[in-house]
Amino acid sequence: MMHFLLLFSRQGKLRLQKWFLPLPERERKKIVKDMTTMVLARKPRTCNFLHWKDLKIVYKRYASLYFCCALENQDNELLALEILHRYVELLDKYFGNVCELDIIFNFEKAYFILDELLMGGEIQETSKLSIVKSIEASDMLQETMEEYISKPAF
Amino acid sequence: MTPSVRLQEMIRVIRSARTQGEERGIIQRECADIRSQFRQGDNGERSHSLAKLLYVHMLGYPAHFGQMECVRLIASPRYSEKRIGYLGAMMLLDEKQDASLLITNSIKNDLSHSSQYVQSLALCTLACMGSAEMCRDLAPEIERLLRASHSYIKKKATLCAVHIIRKVPELAELFTPSARTLLSEKNHGVLHGAVVLITELCERNPDTLVQFRKVIQAVPELVQIMKGLVTSSYSPEHNVAGISDPFLQVRILRLLRILGHNNDTASDAMNDLLAQVATNTDSSKTAGSAVLYETVLTIMDINSESGLRVLAVNILGRFLLNNDRNIRYISMTSLQKIVQTDHNAVQRHRGTIVDCLKDQDTSVKRRALELSLALVSAVNIRSMMKELLIFLSVCPPELRSQTASGIFNAAERYSPSKRWHIDTILHVLTTAGGDVRDETVPNLIQLITTASELHCYTVHKLYRALIKDIAQQSLVQVACWCIGEYGDLLLKGECEEIEPVQVTEDDILDALETVLQSHMSSPATRGFALTATMKLSTRITDNVDRIRSIVSIYGSCIDLELQQRAVEYNALFKKYDHMRYRSAVLERMPVMDKNSPGHTNGDTSGEIKEPDTSKPKPVEAGLLSEPASQVCDLLDLLGGTDTPLQPSPAPTSTPTTTSSADLLNLLGGLEITPGEKFKDIYIPTVSVYEKNGLSLKIQCDKQTETEVTVTLIASNSTQNDITNFTLQAAVPKSVQLQMKAPSGNVIPAHGLGQVTQTVLLNNPNKASLPCFRFVQLSFLLN
């Protein structure tokens, strides 16, 4: 089970945080600080796995963003790399050539996409196509409702 | 009222702030806006406000005033508001907040909503932050959704059930029947969820595990599904780098691992499949490697046949040679897990592992180090140690102490010869002396004393290391100690195993003085050096005066420990400058016992096996009552035989001062009875003499079959110091007595300090007899 998933920039600014465990706010802030310090201190050609407390930390850098997640002992680290990659692919498909600014200005959409991929710390859908379809459908639902609301009722 | 700024506008404005203070100001204004928005009630703008609040929250600012707004938005009929409301709930509410309970009802309603996307929002939120209460309330709903709906909802309900089980394990039985039907689903998402659910059920409850294994026959079903995945043709929907749905494959393998663990029938059923997966999976990309990795873990954890295990270890060996650092890292992690059970198989890859020590990545280096240390054996100790020592000189600082202690352990267990052992330890001390543990110094000294044939070689090597560099404290301490002990061997100059170099007494004293004066030396090291200098006074012949001057300088040193030592050594020179006396105090140390009570840092009054002691009764009562100022001679022994006095300091026969000698007949009933069962009785200190403020106690330290070690402790409660205090003892002929040097001969007044002296009584004949000892005290009061 994944404990948390963080996205942060090269300067250590948090862009997305998803927690799958109930932790108090103070603890979350501390973990974020620890993660950013640890991951940003890594040299370029080192392996993507770290040990922190009793968790395995898997991180990967995509352009200017670091994707970082924490796994339990029996989870497969290589698979976690694949999960992170799958998330990036979904973001790319949705935003079209995604970059950090897309995620900054549309963070709520990034969350919606993540919620279609992961749930309770586990993968919920293994088919990329299926996730893309559900996101499109939900967006459609949202837009129709908004149009409906803003138009005067006849 | 200012018009509300849209989310993206606000983000732009915040990002354009140039200082932290400016940003804070902007955020304060925005938060005030948001608050007033919330107060206004429903006007279509609430979702935008909440979204803005969530952004502010992500930047790290407090956002608790948005919690109630989340609750309200979740209850709204509009999908856009629900969506952002649920997102807010997941970000701002957790089970510790009271507001979280308020959304339970909304979630319940939404779980039966007509739109599946609303249902999915509710499921997602429940799985993310549902507390135990909420889970209990909503579990029946989830169970219903597991059975009824179509696959989009089913897969989410399954993972929600997993969360419920994690929070409330008692509800596991509720989901077990549905779990087994889910295994026959075709949809990969649902199947994946089902496998996760079953894994969770089996991990938590061993009965459920047995049920799934035997009754439900999950293993053949899973094997079937896996086979389908592995041999299926290309399916674009699930394909990742040539592997069909690696996520599902890995989960199934993990479940198989749990089902097959410690169970032969289950393990047999999956042998073929595992072999097929292991051989057919293409591991050029990460996805394939992930599946192979999980396969290897499964093979090693179930009761697989040996051929399969060899296959697994070979896969790990192949991983070790992979260019991808990640794969090298995890292969070493897996090898670490199996090195205990399949030692020989892992030994085959020792060469590659040792090469990984030279990798640039610290994580890889760490794994390689742990694995190398686990692979050291009596056969490969020499070559492995060479590699480890090379590694020690170049390794990153955070790994140094681990490497050093690993090397010491390995050397201790497998060293082929004493000289090799000593060489190795010396090498470690020269390269990484600052990172070794504190026990290394006494351990090394103990080792050196046991290797008596190597004393000459050792002291030569240490001397050369010392003159090269005095920064490594542990090394310097050991070197000083050795030079003090074996200085005479150093001066002899020749030693078979090392090229002869002429060392003069001045050279040695120079070296020791450098250590004493250097600012790099710690106080403990200085103490070692001073004692060593003193010991040399009996081992060298020409420069004794130089030693005297060194020692007297330190008599006024600021460091208390050094000063005390110097003063006492000075006393040795001035008042007791009999060669015999000084040489007796400074003679060679005996071979030390490992783990003797004095050796460890812990308490020395451990379990002592000793029968009872009887009170001291005077043999000649008359003598005891004579306190007088006479120097009495020794006394009548049992049987009247003459026992030679062991080298203990003879009392000076200076008649002048008020020296009073007391005769003390000590009969400690120390029965050396070897045949007796050793009982762990703690023997308290027995007081054997108390008079005139001077008291003498005996404490039994250790008893073995043939010898007893006791400590004599003298303390003084008078107003003045007692000086020149010496003890003499005599025992019957069949017992051998050995008295070690006393801790000093000055007992401070008012009980401020003590003098202790260790005495060894050896009864080689194992005759069971009461041992009587007679002790003569002589001291100067005032």
HADDOCK unambig.tbl for C-alpha pairs under 7 A between the chains (distance, minus, plus):
assign (segid A and resid 20 and name CA) (segid B and resid 128 and name CA) 5.79 0.50 0.50
assign (segid A and resid 22 and name CA) (segid B and resid 94 and name CA) 6.11 0.50 0.50
assign (segid A and resid 22 and name CA) (segid B and resid 95 and name CA) 6.73 0.50 0.50
assign (segid A and resid 22 and name CA) (segid B and resid 129 and name CA) 6.86 0.50 0.50
assign (segid A and resid 46 and name CA) (segid B and resid 361 and name CA) 5.05 0.50 0.50
assign (segid A and resid 47 and name CA) (segid B and resid 325 and name CA) 5.40 0.50 0.50
assign (segid A and resid 47 and name CA) (segid B and resid 326 and name CA) 4.99 0.50 0.50
assign (segid A and resid 47 and name CA) (segid B and resid 361 and name CA) 6.90 0.50 0.50
assign (segid A and resid 48 and name CA) (segid B and resid 326 and name CA) 6.35 0.50 0.50
assign (segid A and resid 78 and name CA) (segid B and resid 286 and name CA) 6.41 0.50 0.50
assign (segid A and resid 78 and name CA) (segid B and resid 290 and name CA) 5.01 0.50 0.50
assign (segid A and resid 79 and name CA) (segid B and resid 287 and name CA) 6.77 0.50 0.50
assign (segid A and resid 79 and name CA) (segid B and resid 290 and name CA) 5.51 0.50 0.50
assign (segid A and resid 82 and name CA) (segid B and resid 287 and name CA) 6.64 0.50 0.50
assign (segid A and resid 105 and name CA) (segid B and resid 8 and name CA) 5.86 0.50 0.50
assign (segid A and resid 105 and name CA) (segid B and resid 11 and name CA) 6.78 0.50 0.50
assign (segid A and resid 119 and name CA) (segid B and resid 124 and name CA) 6.41 0.50 0.50
assign (segid A and resid 119 and name CA) (segid B and resid 127 and name CA) 6.60 0.50 0.50
assign (segid A and resid 119 and name CA) (segid B and resid 128 and name CA) 6.87 0.50 0.50
assign (segid A and resid 119 and name CA) (segid B and resid 159 and name CA) 6.71 0.50 0.50
assign (segid A and resid 120 and name CA) (segid B and resid 127 and name CA) 5.25 0.50 0.50
assign (segid A and resid 120 and name CA) (segid B and resid 128 and name CA) 5.37 0.50 0.50
assign (segid A and resid 120 and name CA) (segid B and resid 159 and name CA) 6.67 0.50 0.50
assign (segid A and resid 120 and name CA) (segid B and resid 163 and name CA) 6.23 0.50 0.50
assign (segid A and resid 124 and name CA) (segid B and resid 155 and name CA) 6.52 0.50 0.50
assign (segid A and resid 124 and name CA) (segid B and resid 156 and name CA) 6.70 0.50 0.50
assign (segid A and resid 124 and name CA) (segid B and resid 189 and name CA) 5.94 0.50 0.50
assign (segid A and resid 124 and name CA) (segid B and resid 193 and name CA) 6.42 0.50 0.50
assign (segid A and resid 125 and name CA) (segid B and resid 189 and name CA) 4.51 0.50 0.50
assign (segid A and resid 126 and name CA) (segid B and resid 188 and name CA) 6.73 0.50 0.50
assign (segid A and resid 126 and name CA) (segid B and resid 189 and name CA) 5.87 0.50 0.50
assign (segid A and resid 126 and name CA) (segid B and resid 238 and name CA) 6.66 0.50 0.50
assign (segid A and resid 126 and name CA) (segid B and resid 245 and name CA) 6.82 0.50 0.50
assign (segid A and resid 126 and name CA) (segid B and resid 247 and name CA) 6.73 0.50 0.50
assign (segid A and resid 127 and name CA) (segid B and resid 237 and name CA) 5.61 0.50 0.50
assign (segid A and resid 127 and name CA) (segid B and resid 238 and name CA) 5.30 0.50 0.50
assign (segid A and resid 128 and name CA) (segid B and resid 237 and name CA) 6.79 0.50 0.50
assign (segid A and resid 129 and name CA) (segid B and resid 237 and name CA) 6.40 0.50 0.50
assign (segid A and resid 138 and name CA) (segid B and resid 117 and name CA) 6.45 0.50 0.50
assign (segid A and resid 142 and name CA) (segid B and resid 79 and name CA) 5.87 0.50 0.50
assign (segid A and resid 142 and name CA) (segid B and resid 80 and name CA) 5.20 0.50 0.50
assign (segid A and resid 145 and name CA) (segid B and resid 78 and name CA) 6.84 0.50 0.50
assign (segid A and resid 145 and name CA) (segid B and resid 79 and name CA) 6.87 0.50 0.50
